[in-house]
Structures are given as structure tokens and as C-alpha cells.
Amino acid sequence: MTNAKQHKVGVLGATGTVGQRFIALLAEHPFFVIHALGASARSAGKPYSKAVNWKQTKSIPSAVREMIVQECLPEHFKDCAVVFSGLDADAAGDIEQTFRQAELAVFSNAKNYRRDPHVPLIVPLVNPSHFSIIPQQQRLHSPPLKKGFIVTNANCSTTGVVIPLAALERAFGPIESCMITTMQAISGAGYPGVPSLDIMDNIVPYISGEEEKMEWETLKILGGITQGDDGLKTFDMHTKQPLRISASCNRVPVIEGHTECVSVRFARRPPPSPQQVREALQAYTSDAYTIGCPSAPRHTAFVHEEADRPQPRLDRDYQNGAGVCVGRVRQCRVLDIKFVVLANNVAIGAATSSIINAEYAVLKGIIGA
């Protein structure tokens, strides 16, 4: 499915690592057209090519090379149907709130509103149904909003694991326990990132706040939405069938691609076999792909049969990094099943998720004409 109508979009934090990835992806988009770029006061007023320290493998798209960078103020983005935020968390909170209040639809990669009880935390290949809380977010805002809202996507390491977990819960019912050990690429720390003397010939077994994010965000994403006696919707945090998660996060000397070793225990007894798990992962198709989101991957979870895959260098760019790659599916002697999943942290783990979320919102009429 394609959407013939062109939608003007803006990018906040356009000179940063995530902002650059937004621009590289949006420059070739079938119905999103970059209309405005926002960055700090230091960059405002300059052509984009003069303001940015471009770090992508493709050259700066010609459509934005001479576009003048603006300060992150709503008046510069008033004609945008969608505003993508690649802002650092230090700046994102107040700016995104100001844009929402100005009746703009904000799709944020920042962490600031992920825990907000009225803001959906959406991995587009997993839980786009959580868009249903947006009318409540608008209604409870003071003053109430007609078009403005905030949608967040998940932390990059969370995104990688919830996709196969969602596929397994769809096929076999609730998961009771999950243990995750991550090997996370240095690009996840932004630019310039981890000092070379800390990461070369080394593994850093600590990433501040990362384990807590994974353990909490997974529950919000895989859980449902319930409605109370007062009529208000709430995220149930997977409480209907409690899910225990233990994450251990490590930084490794890989540029792009987060690799995660995962073990799960199912509520269902007996649990599925490794072959049943492989088949369920291969069969899993996202709603985003089904309705025609152009950036959604055909293979939500590609399953490798080779014993030594997935690998970041070989597999991170499969389907432009928009899905995940899974391998080494086998029996776990402690829980039930264990496997390895690879996610491109700067694609589906960041900008690509926001873009698919916005595509879904357009195709479903959540963002109007």
C-alpha cells in the first residue's frame, strides 16, 4: 500500500547522530518530505551542510544540503504534519512538550516521556495498538489538544529483544521469565561516544541506566491497555501474567549492531520445542507491514540456520536494518529456550522505529490531512 499524499516533516536535533540518520532515511521516503530542520542556537541560521559534522556513509542528501537550520521553536515547524525528535535527553523534555502544546505530532527517540502514563512507548513491529491512548493524552492535556501528541520509541537494546518476545507470546502465550545479556555497539553511546582507550581491546560491563530501561520498557511494550472504572486507560505492564526480566548490559568494540543472548521460560507447559520457536519467529508478521508501512520489513524476524549467525558485521544491514536477525535457537537447561538476536541499534533501534510509527499513524488516519 502506498500513500500518494505528501506530508511535510521536520527533524529536531538534526545535526546529531540520530538526526542524521532520520535525514538519510527521510530523503528517500515515498511520502514524507523534509520541510524543516532544528538544532541548537549555535547551528541555527547556517545551511545544514555548514552546521553538521556529517558521519553517515552516504553523502548529505541534496534536498537538505542548503536548507537553513532553525532553532527548535514550533513556529518554524508549523507546516509540518510530523516532527521527528532526535534530541538528546537533556534538551528533549521541554522542547517536545512545547511542540506538542503547539498542536504538533512529535515522534521522539528520546527517553524523557517513555514512562509518562499517557504517552505510548511503541516498537512499531510489536505494539502499534498502543496508539489508542493518544485521544486520552490529548484530552487530559491542559488545555486539551486537537492534533498535538507525543509518541516515543524504545531504547535500542529493548527494541531488539521485544520483537522476538512478542512473536513468541503471540504463538505460545505468556512468557514468565526472561534473562538477557547484551553486547552493545559503541554507536549506541552517540558521537563521539566511548573513549577509544576504554573500548579498544576491552568490554565495559556497565551502561548507565540501561538494564533498568530494558526491564521496565519491555513490560510496558508487551503489556496491554486496560480501562478503569473511571474511564481512564492505563498500561497494564504485563500484570495479567507477570513477567520477570533480568538484563545484563555490556559495551563491546562493535560500531553498529546490538547482539543479545536471551533465555525464556513460558507459562505454557510443556514449552514449545526449538523447531516450533523457529517456525513461530519466521511466521511473525507485523501489523505495520500488513497495512503497508513502506519502511516496515517483510521479515520482522529473520531466522538464521547457520550455527555462527547472526553477526553484526554480516547481518546488521539486512532489510536496511529494519527488522531483527535471530539465530542459535536451542533448548535452555535452566529455562526453556535460548537464542541470539541482533538488532541494528541506529536503524530499528532508533530512527527507523520513529519513521515506521509515523507511517502507521498516517495510514491509520491518526495524523489527519
ABEGO torsion letter per residue (X at the ends): XBBABBBBBBBBGAABAAAAAAAAAAAABAABBBABBBBBAAABGBBAAAABBBABABBBBAAAAABBBBBBBAAAAAABABBBBABBAAAAAAAAAAAAAAGBBBBBABAAAAABAABBBBBAAAAAAAAAAAAAAAAABOBBBAABBBBBBBBAAAAAAAAAAAAAAAAAEBBABBBBBBBBBAAAAEOAEBBAAAABGBBBABBBGAAAAAAAAAAAAABBBBBBAAGBBBBAGGAABBBBBBBBBBBBBBABEBBBBBBBBBABOBBBBAAAAAAAAAABBBAAAAAGBAABBABABBBBABAAOBBAAAAAABGGGABBBBBGBBBBAABABBBBBBBBAABAABAAAAAAAAAAAAAAGABBX
